[in-house]
Amino acid sequence: RQVISSSWFERMRMPCAIAPFYGYLIWLNHDGVIFPSAPHDSFFAVGAGSSITWVDPSRGAVTVARWIDGAKADGLFARVGAALDRL
C-alpha cells in the first residue's frame, strides 16, 4: 500500500529558491557538492546524532547510517556505492 504520493516525492526533490541544495526537508546532491561520491540524483535526510538516510534512486537503494562522523560520510557512500555496483 502506497502511503506517500509520487507527486510528493517529486516536489520533495525540487530545489528551493533560497538554497538550491535543499528540497522539502531533504538535502539534494544535484551538483555533487554535499557528497561527491554519491550520484547527483541522490538525496539525504540528516538528523540528530549524525544519522543520515541516503536515497540513491539510480541504484534503487536506501542506506541508513547512525552516529557517523560527518567527515567520513562521503567515504561510506563511496564504499557502499562500489559494493552495490559489483552486485
C-alpha positions in Angstrom: 0.0 0.0 0.0 1.4 3.3 -1.0 1.1 5.9 1.8 3.0 8.8 0.2 2.1 10.0 -3.3 4.7 10.0 -6.1 4.0 13.7 -6.7 5.1 14.4 -3.1 8.5 12.7 -3.8 8.8 14.8 -7.0 8.1 18.0 -5.1 10.4 17.0 -2.2 13.3 16.7 -4.6 12.8 20.1 -6.2 15.4 22.7 -5.1 14.0 25.7 -3.2 14.6 29.2 -4.4 16.8 30.2 -1.4 19.0 27.1 -1.3 19.3 25.0 -4.5 20.8 22.2 -2.4 17.7 21.8 -0.3 14.2 20.5 -1.0 11.3 19.6 1.3 13.4 18.8 4.4 15.8 16.9 2.1 19.4 17.7 1.2 19.9 17.4 -2.6 23.1 16.4 -4.3 22.3 17.8 -7.8 25.8 19.3 -8.2 27.7 16.7 -6.2 28.9 19.3 -3.7 27.4 17.8 -0.5 28.6 14.2 -1.1 30.8 14.0 -4.2 30.9 10.2 -4.2 27.1 9.9 -4.3 25.2 10.1 -7.6 23.8 13.5 -8.4 20.2 12.2 -8.2 20.8 11.2 -4.6 19.1 12.9 -1.7 19.6 12.8 2.0 17.8 13.2 5.3 20.2 14.3 8.0 19.2 14.1 11.6 20.3 14.4 15.2 23.2 12.3 16.3 24.7 12.4 12.8 22.2 10.0 11.4 22.0 10.1 7.6 19.4 8.4 5.4 20.8 8.3 1.8 18.4 7.6 -1.0 20.1 6.5 -4.2 17.4 6.3 -6.9 19.9 5.3 -9.7 20.8 2.2 -7.8 17.4 1.6 -6.2 18.9 1.7 -2.7 18.5 3.3 0.7 21.3 3.4 3.2 20.9 4.5 6.8 24.0 5.4 8.9 23.7 6.2 12.5 26.2 8.1 14.6 28.6 8.6 11.7 31.4 11.2 11.7 30.1 13.6 9.1 33.6 14.0 7.7 33.6 10.3 6.9 30.1 10.0 5.4 31.2 10.5 1.8 33.8 7.7 2.1 31.0 5.4 3.4 28.8 6.4 0.4 31.7 5.7 -2.0 32.2 2.2 -0.5 28.5 1.3 -0.4 28.1 2.5 -4.0 31.1 0.5 -5.2 29.7 -2.6 -3.4 26.3 -2.2 -5.0 27.8 -1.7 -8.4 29.6 -5.1 -8.1 26.2 -6.9 -7.5 
